[in-house]
Amino acid sequence: MKTLYLLRHGKSSWEEAGKDDHDRSLLDKGVQKTALIADYLSGKSEIPQLVICSTAKRARQTLKVLSEKLGIRKKAIIYDKALYEKEADDFFELLCQADDATESVMLVGHNPSISEFAAKLCRCIPEEMPTSSVFALELHCDHWQDAISCRASKKFLITPKMLGKE
């Protein structure tokens, strides 16, 4: 069995005049809410062995907060523009990058694609994941390449609002 964590980046600014969408930064509020989620994951010993993160600035900043709190090493992180540019169906290809010895993977991405991918894997997800939320799934398979066809079950969904910080 494998564990997949889907993390939507933290709250970002829409008011950075002249900035490309890819270069938008996290707001302080986004940093704080991501830190709450990281504390929750740490308290539950839910630490991914591999993280595949969008190359967008706000996703990288979200991962920085998370990795500092969870002790995720740089060599366990892959940055892939596909999480920024591609559709949810393409995310299965990203999972195939993981070695089968890796038991847990986290994807750090954007809506609507991260929520759509979650819905493809498990029908027990809200329509849209809020910023800084993480959806954890148990994939009933031994090989990441089988993620597209294996049964997935909800392990947990946690949002900053559930932690009383909305």
N, C-alpha and C positions, 0 to 999 in steps of 0.2 A: 504494500500500500504506500502511496505517495501523498504528501501534503502540498497543496498549492495555496499560496496567499496572493490575493489580488488587492493591491493598495492603490487607491486613487490619490493623486497628489494633493497637497494642502492648498488652502485658499490662496488665490493669487490676485494680483492687481490687474485691473482692466484700464487703469488710468496712467499707464506709462506711455505718454505721447511719443509717437514715432517709433516705438519698439515693435519689432516683429513678434508675432504670437509665440514663436519658439523661445524668445528671450525674455518672456514675462517672469517676474520674480514673485516669490512667496511674500505674502503680507505677514506682519508680526503675528496676527491671529492664526494664520496658517502654520507658522512655526510652533506656536503654543499648542494648537490642537493635535498636531503631529506628535509632539512630545508626549501628550497624554496617551495617545495610541501606543507609542513606543513603550511607555511605562506599563501599560496594560499587557502588551506582548511579553515584556521582560518578566513581569510578575507571574505569567503563565508558562514561562520557559518556552515560548513560541518564537524561536529564532531560526530563520531560514538559513540553509546551508549555501544557497546560491540566490543572488538577486539579479534580475534582468530589468534594467531601468531605461525609460525613455531618455533621450538626449536633451529634451527640453529643460530649460533652466529651472523651472518650478518643480519638475520631477526630481532633478538632481539635488536640489535643495531639500526636498522632502526626504530623500534617501539619506542625505547627510545627517539630518536630525535623527532619523531612525538608526542609522549605523553607529552613530556615536553612543546612543543609549543602549543598543543591543550588542555592541562589540563586533559588528560585522566587518571582517577584514576586506581590504581593497581587492585582494586576489579572488574574493568570492563575489565580485560585482562585475557585471557585463553591461555596458551601455549600448543600446540598440535603437536606432532611429525608427525602426519598424513600429515600436510602441507609440510613436508620435504620429507616424504617417499612415499606418496600415489599418485595415478593417479587423474586426474581431476574429473573423475566420482565419486570418493570417497568424494569429497568436499561437496556434498549435505548432507552427514551424519553430517558434522561439523555444517552446518547451523541449523540442527535440535536441536542442543544444546541450541540455543537461545530461550528464553522465548518469547511467542507471544506478550507480552507487550513491548518488545524491538523493536523499530521501525527501527534501523539502526545497521548494523554489518559490520565490516571490517575484511577481511582475508589478512594476510601479508604472502606472500609466494614467490615461486620460479618459474622460467621458466624451462621447457616448460609448466608445469601443470597449473600455474595461468593464462597464456594466453589461454590455451586450455579450461579451465573452463569458462573464459569470452566468448569465442566463442560458447560454448554450450548454454550459457544463451542468448546471443545476437549476431547476425551475423554482427554487425556494429563495430567490433574491428579490428585493424590491426593484421597482422599475428602474431606478437610478441610484447609484451609490453616491452619498454625499462626499464632499471633499474630506480628506484625511481618514476616510473609512477603510477598513480592511475586512475582506471576506475570505474566510479560510475554508477550503474544501479538502475532503479526503477522496483521493482518486483510487479506485479499487483496481489497481494494475501494478505491475512490477517494472514496467518500462515506460519512460516518458513518451515515447513514440506512440504508445497505445492510448494516450490521454483523450484523443479525439473519439474513441469508441468505447472507452470503459465507463462503468457506472461511477458517478460522483455523488457524494453526499455532503451536506452542509456540516461543517465543524462548528463555525461561529461566524457571526457578522457583528462587528463592533464599530460604532460611530462615536464621535466626540459627544453628541447629544445623549447617547446612552450612558456615558460616563458623567453626565450632569454638567457638561461644559459647552452649551450651545448658545 
